[in-house]
Amino acid sequence: MKVQSFKLNPHHFSFPDLNFIKDDPSITRLEIIDGSYTEIHPSLFDCHHLTHLDIKGSKLEVLPAKIFQLKNLTTLKIHHGELEIIEAPSKINKTLEVLFLNKNKIHELPKELSYLTGLKRINFDHNLISGFAVELGAFEELQHLSIEMNPLSDEARLTIKNFYQIDL
């Protein structure tokens, strides 16, 4: 029986080296919780067989755009942390369906998130987001958008209401 899911609880200051995972295509799910690291180890970007990545409670401040290039990733959750900046994806990604970045410190959503054309579920709850770019109304597959407990401007609320027919 092969392992499909791997859970790490590093409790140290650097993101774990994942070279041992990148060569094992049977591991498709990775959960990393409660780390004090502030950046992602480069070995993660070689784990192309991952379909689910869940990072909880980290001190990670920047989400690198390179994470959106994991070609099989369908679910990305980075929550209950210190995330402030999402680097803009540079390429179209049709495989990512779930993006949960709730309970962080995100101030701005880059308009290039619209390159994530396969998104069906988005959760940006409990952040510091005030704006919502018009380009983010292009998620044709979107079934669920949650952006509660953010200091959204009136303009952002109107943009969301117009695109997704929801009241905030």
C-alpha positions in Angstrom: 0.0 0.0 0.0 1.4 3.4 -1.0 1.1 6.5 1.0 -1.0 9.2 -0.7 -1.0 11.8 2.0 1.8 13.2 4.1 1.5 15.5 7.1 4.4 17.5 8.6 4.4 19.5 11.8 7.9 21.0 11.6 7.9 23.4 14.5 11.1 25.0 13.3 12.2 28.1 11.5 12.8 26.8 8.0 10.4 25.2 5.5 11.1 21.5 5.3 13.1 20.2 2.4 10.7 18.1 0.3 13.2 16.3 -1.9 12.1 13.0 -0.4 8.5 13.7 -1.6 9.3 15.0 -5.1 10.5 11.6 -6.2 7.5 9.7 -4.9 4.5 10.3 -7.2 2.2 8.3 -4.9 2.2 11.2 -2.4 -0.4 13.6 -3.9 -1.5 15.4 -0.7 0.8 17.5 1.6 -0.2 19.2 4.8 2.3 21.3 6.7 1.1 22.9 10.0 2.5 25.2 12.6 5.8 26.3 11.3 7.8 29.4 12.0 9.3 29.6 8.5 9.0 32.7 6.4 9.6 31.3 3.0 8.9 28.1 1.0 11.8 25.7 0.3 12.5 25.5 -3.5 12.0 21.7 -3.4 8.2 22.3 -3.2 8.2 23.6 -6.7 9.5 20.3 -8.0 6.6 18.3 -6.4 4.5 18.4 -9.6 2.5 15.3 -8.6 0.9 17.1 -5.7 -2.8 17.7 -6.1 -3.5 19.1 -2.6 -1.3 21.5 -0.6 -2.4 22.7 2.8 -0.2 25.1 4.8 -1.6 26.1 8.2 -0.3 28.5 10.8 3.0 29.6 9.1 4.9 32.8 9.3 5.0 32.8 5.5 4.5 36.4 4.3 4.7 36.0 0.5 3.0 33.4 -1.7 5.4 33.0 -4.6 3.9 32.9 -8.1 5.8 29.8 -8.8 3.4 27.8 -6.7 0.7 28.3 -9.3 2.9 26.4 -11.8 2.5 23.1 -10.0 0.7 21.4 -12.9 -1.5 18.9 -11.0 -2.4 21.1 -8.0 -6.2 21.3 -7.7 -6.4 22.5 -4.1 -4.2 25.2 -2.4 -4.9 26.2 1.2 -2.7 28.6 3.1 -4.6 29.7 6.1 -4.3 30.9 9.8 -1.0 32.6 9.1 0.9 35.7 8.3 0.5 35.8 4.5 0.5 39.4 3.2 1.4 39.3 -0.4 0.3 37.1 -3.3 2.7 37.2 -6.2 0.9 37.4 -9.4 0.7 34.3 -11.5 2.3 34.7 -14.9 0.7 31.9 -16.8 -2.8 30.5 -17.2 -3.6 27.7 -14.8 -6.7 25.6 -15.5 -6.1 22.9 -12.9 -6.4 24.8 -9.6 -10.0 24.6 -8.5 -9.8 25.5 -4.8 -8.0 28.5 -3.4 -8.3 29.1 0.4 -6.2 32.0 1.7 -8.4 32.8 4.7 -7.3 34.1 8.1 -4.1 35.8 6.9 -3.0 39.4 6.5 -3.6 39.9 2.7 -4.1 43.5 1.7 -4.5 43.2 -2.1 -5.5 40.6 -4.6 -3.5 40.8 -7.8 -5.7 41.1 -10.9 -3.5 38.3 -12.4 -5.4 35.8 -10.1 -7.8 35.8 -13.1 -5.2 33.6 -14.8 -6.4 30.8 -12.5 -9.3 30.0 -14.8 -10.4 26.7 -13.3 -11.2 28.1 -9.8 -14.5 26.9 -8.4 -14.1 27.7 -4.7 -12.4 30.8 -3.3 -12.1 31.8 0.4 -10.4 35.1 1.3 -12.3 35.5 4.7 -10.6 37.3 7.6 -7.9 39.3 5.7 -7.3 43.0 5.2 -8.6 43.2 1.6 -10.2 46.5 0.6 -10.3 46.3 -3.2 -11.5 43.8 -5.8 -10.2 44.2 -9.3 -12.6 44.1 -12.2 -10.5 41.3 -13.8 -11.3 39.0 -10.9 -14.9 38.9 -12.2 -13.7 36.5 -14.9 -13.9 33.2 -12.9 -16.5 31.5 -15.2 -16.3 28.2 -13.2 -16.7 29.8 -9.8 -19.3 28.2 -7.6 -18.4 29.6 -4.2 -16.8 32.9 -3.2 -16.3 33.8 0.4 -14.7 37.2 1.3 -16.2 38.0 4.6 -14.6 39.9 7.4 -12.5 42.2 5.1 -12.6 46.0 5.1 -14.0 46.1 1.5 -14.6 49.5 0.0 -18.0 50.3 -1.4 -16.6 50.1 -4.9 -15.3 46.6 -4.2 -18.6 45.5 -2.8 -20.4 46.8 -5.9 -17.9 45.0 -8.2 -18.4 41.7 -6.4 -22.2 42.2 -6.4 -22.3 42.9 -10.1 -20.2 40.0 -11.1 -21.4 37.3 -8.8 -25.0 38.5 -7.9 -24.3 38.3 -4.1 -24.8 40.9 -1.4 -22.0 41.6 1.1 
